[in-house]
Amino acid sequence: MSPDLKTILINRRQVRQFALESARVRAHRFTRVSSELLFTCEAHLKQFVLAYVRRLPSKGKTIV
């Protein structure tokens, strides 16, 4: 992963570990996680948060 391409919302180590643990049930054993997966996870998380916040009522102070 190049140093100028960073993810800011996700913990890369935790995502990488979760992906590898999730892949253990497969017949093929995976040992690496690409930076593209991390950027895809980051993009999906950003989209989810934006959509969630936009659906909230315009009252209150707490995002639930």
N, C-alpha and C positions, 0 to 999 in steps of 0.2 A: 504494500500500500504506500503510495507516495505521500510525503509529509504535507504537501499543500492541499490534499483532498481529505478533509476531516468531517466526521459526523459530530454534531453538537448535541443532539437530544438523546442518543442511545449510548449505552455502555457497550463498546465493541467487543470487549472480552466476554461479557455475559451473553451477548447475542451469539457470538461464535460458539461458545460452550453449549448453549441451548440448542443451536442448530445441529451440532455434532451429536449431542445426546439424543435428539429427536431422530436422527438418521440411524441409530443403532439397530432399530428393528428391521432395517432393510437388509437384503442379502449381500449387497455390495458394501464394503466398509469404506466410509468416507473419512479422510484425515485432515482435509483443509476446507476452509470457507473463503470464498472469493470476496474481494472488496465490493463487487457489484451487488452481492446479496446484502451487505451492510448498507449500501446507498439505497437499495430498494426498500429495506426495512425503514430507514430514516424517512424516505419519501412517503411511505404508507402511513407512518406515524404522524407526520405533519398533516397529511390529508385528513386523517381521522380526527385529530384535535381541532382542526379548522372547521370541519363539518359539525362536530359535536358542539363547539362553542356557538356556531351560527344557529343551531337549533334551540338554544336555551332561550327562555323568556327574557325580556329586557328589564326585568325586575331583579332586585337582590344584588348581593356583592360576592357570593360564593359560587364558584363553578363546581357543580355536583356531578 
